[in-house]
Amino acid sequence: MMMGKYLKHLLAACALIALSACGGKEEPAPGAVILSYASPYPPTHPFSRADQEWMKAVTAKSGGKLVIKPFWSGSLISSDQSMVEIRHGVADIGLITPIYARGGAHALRGQAGFYGDIKDLPDQVAIYKCLEAAFPVFGKELEGLHVLAVQGGNFPGVLTRHKPIETLEDLRGLRLRAQTEALGMLRDLGADPVNMPMGEVYSALAKGVIDGVVAPADTITSLHFGEVAPYFTALHFDRGAYPARAMSDKAWQRLTPELRQVMVETQPIWEAALARQILVAEERGLEKGADLGMRMIMALPPADQERFRSLYAENARRIADELAHFDVDGHPILTHAQDLIAARARGETPACFGPENPQQAEVSP
C-alpha cells in the first residue's frame, strides 16, 4: 500500500518535471489534471502515433484541463502483465494486451479466435463491443479497469528467416511465434508454435530462437522484422478485436464528471486513429518489403487457403471447449460472433452496432 502511494506520487512528480522541461511545448494550465500513459512501444510505432492523436484530442476537448504524459518503450509497463500493472497504478492509463495475459483474461483471449470470415477492421471492433455487451464475463475479466479504446488489426501473414511459405506443408517443423488463438491450428499443420510478446520477437528472430512470426505486413517496418526475416506470405489469419487501452478504475474515480465525459467523447477518436494508423502501416510495410528485396508471396493456392479456413473454424470450436476449464461457456460467445459476421456478410447492420463504434468512424488516411 505504501509503495503504491509512493509510486503514484513519484510518477506525478516525474510528469510535472518532464512537462516543464520540454522546450517549445506549452506548460499545462494551472490546476490541470496530469495523467500518466504507458506503452511498451516506442513513440514512432503506429499504435503510439494513434495514442498521440488521442492525447492531443483530450487536451483540446478539455480546454487544457486534462493533460496526458506518455512513458514509451516499456519504461513503465510490460506487454504480458500490463492489465495487472494498470490496475495497480503503475500508470494511470496504458496499452493493455489481454491476448498475452497469462491468467485472468481467458474469455478475452479466447474470443479473439472466434472471428472466422471477418472482413475488415471496423467490423472487428464493432463485433467485439457486441460480445462485451452480451457476455458479462468480459466485464468480470476487466474488473478494476475502465476501457478507453478497443483495437482491431490487419490480418496476419507469416514472416520467415530461412525459407518462403508457398504451401501449408512448408509450415511443418517451423518454430513460429503466433498469437494464442492460432497456436492450435499451427500445431495441426505440423508447426511448433510459441507465444511471446511482440517486443521480444525481433531478438528471437535475429538469434534464431524462432524460425518466423505470424504477424501482419506492417511489422516489416514498424517492428523492423524485414531486417531479420526476408520472406513474407500473406496467409490470411482471421483475427478479432480486444480492449487495448485502459485506465485504472481508481484513476477514473478521481476525475470530475466533466473530465470523464471528455474520455467518453474521445474514445471514437482514439479508435478511428488506431484504425487509420494500422491501415497506413500495412501499406508502408508492403512498400518497405519491396524496397528490402523481400520475397512477398501474396496468396497461397486456393485449396490451401480453404483448408486453412476450415482449420480456423475447427480451432475456434476447440478454444470454446477449452474455456470450460476456466468456468467460461465459450460456445455461446463463438455462436454470437459468427452470427454477427454472417449478418455483415449479408449486408446487414446488427442492432448492437451503435453509433459510438468505429463502424461509422472515419478511418481513411
C-alpha positions in Angstrom: 0.0 0.0 0.0 2.7 2.5 1.0 4.8 1.5 -2.0 1.8 2.1 -4.3 1.2 5.5 -2.9 4.9 6.4 -3.2 5.0 5.2 -6.8 1.9 7.3 -7.7 3.4 10.4 -6.2 6.7 9.7 -7.9 5.0 9.4 -11.3 3.1 12.6 -10.8 6.3 14.4 -9.9 8.2 13.0 -12.8 5.4 14.0 -15.2 5.4 17.6 -13.9 9.2 17.8 -14.2 9.2 16.3 -17.7 6.4 18.6 -18.9 8.1 21.7 -17.5 11.4 20.7 -19.1 10.0 20.2 -22.6 11.4 23.1 -24.6 9.0 24.6 -27.1 5.9 23.0 -25.6 3.2 24.7 -23.7 3.1 24.0 -20.0 -0.2 22.7 -18.6 -2.7 25.2 -17.4 -2.7 25.9 -13.7 -4.7 23.3 -11.9 -4.7 20.9 -14.9 -5.0 17.2 -14.2 -2.0 15.3 -15.4 -2.4 11.6 -16.1 0.4 9.2 -17.0 0.1 7.0 -20.0 2.4 3.9 -20.5 3.1 1.8 -23.6 5.6 -0.9 -24.4 6.0 0.5 -27.9 8.3 3.4 -28.9 6.7 6.8 -29.8 7.3 6.2 -33.6 5.2 2.9 -33.7 1.8 3.2 -35.5 0.0 2.4 -32.2 1.9 5.2 -30.5 1.1 7.7 -33.3 -2.6 7.0 -32.7 -2.1 7.4 -29.0 -0.6 10.8 -29.6 -3.5 11.8 -31.7 -5.8 10.9 -28.8 -3.7 12.8 -26.3 -4.0 16.0 -28.4 -7.7 15.5 -28.6 -8.1 15.0 -24.9 -6.2 18.3 -24.2 -8.2 20.2 -26.8 -11.6 18.9 -25.7 -10.9 19.5 -22.0 -9.7 23.1 -22.8 -6.3 22.2 -21.3 -7.8 20.9 -18.0 -6.6 17.3 -18.7 -3.1 16.5 -19.9 -1.7 13.1 -20.7 2.0 12.5 -20.1 3.4 9.5 -22.0 6.0 6.9 -21.0 7.1 4.9 -24.0 9.2 1.8 -24.9 8.3 -0.2 -21.8 9.7 2.3 -19.3 6.7 1.7 -17.0 4.8 -1.4 -18.1 5.4 -4.7 -19.8 3.5 -6.5 -22.6 2.3 -9.5 -20.8 1.4 -8.1 -17.3 0.0 -4.7 -18.4 -3.5 -5.3 -17.2 -2.3 -6.0 -13.7 0.1 -3.1 -13.8 -2.5 -0.6 -14.8 -5.0 -2.0 -12.2 -2.4 -1.3 -9.5 -1.5 2.2 -10.6 1.9 1.7 -12.2 0.5 4.2 -14.7 -3.0 5.9 -14.8 -3.6 4.8 -18.4 -1.9 2.2 -20.5 -1.8 -0.1 -23.5 -3.2 -3.4 -22.3 -2.9 -6.8 -24.1 -5.3 -9.4 -22.7 -4.4 -11.6 -25.6 -0.9 -12.0 -24.0 -2.1 -12.2 -20.4 -1.0 -15.3 -18.6 -4.1 -15.6 -16.5 -7.4 -13.9 -15.6 -8.4 -13.0 -19.2 -9.3 -16.3 -20.6 -12.6 -15.2 -22.3 -11.0 -12.0 -23.7 -8.0 -14.0 -25.1 -10.2 -16.9 -26.4 -12.8 -14.7 -28.2 -10.1 -13.3 -30.4 -10.1 -16.6 -32.2 -13.9 -16.6 -32.9 -13.8 -14.2 -35.9 -13.7 -16.6 -38.9 -14.6 -14.9 -42.2 -14.4 -11.4 -40.7 -14.0 -8.8 -43.5 -12.4 -5.7 -42.1 -11.1 -3.9 -39.1 -14.1 -1.7 -38.2 -16.3 -4.9 -38.0 -13.7 -6.5 -35.7 -14.1 -3.6 -33.2 -17.9 -3.4 -33.5 -18.4 -7.1 -33.1 -16.1 -7.2 -30.0 -18.3 -4.5 -28.5 -21.4 -6.5 -29.2 -19.9 -9.5 -27.5 -18.8 -7.5 -24.5 -22.3 -6.1 -24.1 -23.8 -9.6 -24.3 -21.5 -11.6 -22.1 -20.8 -10.3 -18.5 -17.6 -12.5 -18.3 -15.8 -9.8 -20.3 -16.5 -7.2 -17.8 -15.6 -9.5 -14.9 -12.2 -10.1 -16.5 -11.8 -6.3 -16.9 -12.6 -5.6 -13.3 -10.5 -2.7 -11.9 -10.1 -1.2 -15.4 -12.0 1.3 -17.4 -11.6 0.6 -21.1 -10.9 3.6 -23.2 -10.3 2.1 -26.7 -10.9 -1.2 -28.5 -8.4 -2.2 -31.2 -8.6 -4.5 -34.2 -5.8 -5.2 -36.6 -4.5 -6.1 -40.0 -4.8 -9.8 -41.0 -1.5 -11.5 -40.1 0.6 -13.4 -42.6 3.9 -15.3 -41.9 7.4 -13.8 -41.9 10.2 -16.4 -42.0 14.0 -16.4 -41.8 15.3 -19.3 -44.0 12.6 -20.3 -46.5 9.4 -18.9 -48.0 6.0 -20.3 -47.2 4.5 -21.3 -50.6 2.1 -24.0 -49.3 0.7 -25.1 -46.0 3.1 -28.0 -46.0 6.0 -25.5 -45.8 4.9 -24.7 -42.2 5.8 -28.2 -41.0 8.6 -28.2 -38.4 9.0 -24.4 -38.1 9.1 -22.8 -34.7 6.8 -19.8 -35.1 5.7 -17.1 -32.8 2.0 -16.7 -33.1 -1.0 -15.2 -31.2 -2.6 -17.6 -28.7 -5.7 -18.2 -30.8 -3.6 -19.5 -33.7 -1.4 -22.0 -31.7 -3.8 -25.0 -32.1 -4.2 -24.7 -35.9 -0.5 -24.3 -36.4 0.1 -27.5 -34.4 -2.4 -29.2 -36.7 -0.2 -28.2 -39.6 2.9 -29.6 -38.0 4.5 -26.3 -36.9 5.9 -25.8 -33.4 4.2 -22.5 -32.4 5.1 -20.4 -29.3 3.5 -17.3 -27.8 5.6 -14.3 -26.8 5.0 -10.5 -26.6 5.8 -8.8 -29.9 8.5 -6.7 -28.2 10.6 -9.9 -27.8 10.2 -11.2 -31.4 12.9 -9.2 -33.2 15.6 -10.5 -30.9 14.3 -14.1 -31.1 14.3 -14.0 -34.9 17.8 -12.4 -35.0 19.2 -15.1 -32.7 17.4 -18.0 -34.4 15.3 -18.8 -31.4 12.3 -18.9 -33.7 12.1 -19.5 -37.4 9.4 -17.0 -38.1 6.5 -15.0 -36.8 2.8 -14.8 -37.5 2.3 -11.1 -38.0 0.8 -8.6 -40.4 2.9 -6.8 -43.1 3.1 -3.6 -41.1 5.6 -5.2 -38.8 8.1 -5.3 -41.7 8.8 -1.7 -40.9 7.0 -0.9 -37.6 9.0 -3.6 -35.7 11.8 -3.9 -38.3 11.1 -7.6 -38.9 12.1 -7.2 -42.6 15.7 -6.9 -41.4 15.7 -10.4 -39.9 13.0 -12.3 -41.9 13.3 -11.9 -45.7 10.2 -13.9 -46.6 6.6 -12.8 -46.2 3.5 -14.9 -47.1 0.0 -13.3 -46.9 -1.6 -16.3 -45.3 -4.9 -14.8 -44.1 -5.3 -15.4 -40.4 -8.7 -14.1 -39.3 -8.5 -12.2 -36.1 -10.7 -10.3 -33.6 -10.5 -7.1 -31.7 -9.8 -6.7 -28.0 -9.8 -3.9 -25.3 -6.4 -2.3 -25.9 -6.3 0.9 -23.9 -7.5 1.2 -20.3 -7.4 3.4 -17.3 -7.4 2.1 -13.7 -10.8 2.5 -12.1 -9.1 4.3 -9.2 -7.8 7.0 -11.6 -11.2 7.2 -13.3 -12.9 7.8 -10.0 -10.6 10.7 -9.3 -11.8 12.6 -12.4 -14.6 15.1 -12.3 -17.8 14.2 -14.3 -16.7 16.8 -16.9 -13.3 15.1 -17.5 -14.9 11.6 -17.5 -17.1 12.9 -20.3 -14.0 14.0 -22.2 -12.7 10.4 -22.0 -16.0 9.1 -23.3 -16.2 11.6 -26.2 -12.6 10.9 -27.3 -12.9 7.1 -27.4 -14.2 7.0 -31.0 -11.4 9.4 -31.9 -8.8 7.1 -30.4 -10.3 4.0 -32.1 -10.5 5.7 -35.5 -6.9 6.9 -35.1 -5.8 3.4 -34.4 -7.6 2.0 -37.4 -6.2 4.7 -39.7 -2.6 4.2 -38.4 -2.8 0.4 -38.7 -4.1 0.5 -42.3 -1.4 3.1 -43.3 1.3 1.0 -41.6 0.2 -2.1 -43.6 0.8 -0.2 -46.9 4.1 1.1 -45.7 5.2 -2.4 -44.6 4.5 -3.8 -48.1 6.4 -0.9 -49.7 9.3 -1.5 -47.3 9.3 -5.2 -48.0 9.7 -4.4 -51.8 12.5 -1.9 -51.0 14.4 -4.5 -49.0 14.1 -7.1 -51.7 12.0 -9.4 -49.6 10.2 -12.2 -51.4 6.5 -11.4 -51.0 4.0 -14.2 -51.6 0.6 -12.6 -51.6 -1.6 -15.7 -51.9 -1.4 -19.5 -51.3 -3.1 -22.0 -53.6 -6.9 -21.6 -53.2 -7.2 -25.2 -51.9 -4.6 -24.4 -49.1 -6.4 -21.2 -48.1 -9.7 -23.0 -47.9 -8.2 -25.7 -45.8 -6.7 -23.1 -43.6 -10.2 -21.5 -43.1 -11.6 -24.9 -42.1 -8.8 -25.4 -39.6 -9.6 -22.0 -38.2 -13.2 -22.9 -37.6 -12.2 -26.2 -36.0 -9.7 -24.4 -33.8 -12.4 -21.9 -32.7 -14.6 -24.7 -31.5 -11.6 -26.2 -29.7 -10.9 -22.9 -27.9 -14.6 -22.7 -26.9 -14.3 -26.2 -25.4 -11.1 -25.3 -23.5 -12.7 -22.2 -22.0 -14.9 -24.6 -19.9 -11.7 -25.3 -17.8 -12.0 -21.7 -16.6 -15.7 -21.8 -15.9 -16.4 -19.9 -19.1 -19.0 -21.2 -21.6 -17.3 -20.3 -24.8 -19.8 -21.7 -27.3 -22.5 -19.1 -27.0 -19.7 -16.4 -27.5 -18.5 -18.2 -30.6 -22.0 -18.6 -32.0 -22.9 -15.0 -31.4 -19.7 -13.8 -33.1 -20.3 -16.0 -36.1 -24.0 -14.9 -36.3 -22.9 -11.2 -36.4 -20.2 -11.9 -39.0 -22.8 -13.7 -41.2 -25.2 -10.8 -40.8 -22.5 -8.4 -42.0 -21.8 -10.7 -45.0 -25.5 -10.3 -45.9 -25.1 -6.6 -45.8 -27.0 -6.2 -42.6 -26.1 -3.9 -39.7 -26.8 -5.6 -36.3 -28.7 -3.6 -33.8 -25.7 -3.8 -31.4 -23.5 -1.8 -33.8 -24.1 1.5 -32.1 -23.1 4.9 -33.5 -20.2 5.1 -31.0 -18.5 2.2 -32.8 -15.8 3.0 -35.4 -18.0 1.2 -38.0 -19.3 4.7 -38.5 -15.9 6.5 -37.9 -13.6 7.9 -40.5 -10.6 5.6 -40.9 -9.2 6.7 -44.2 -5.6 8.1 -44.3 
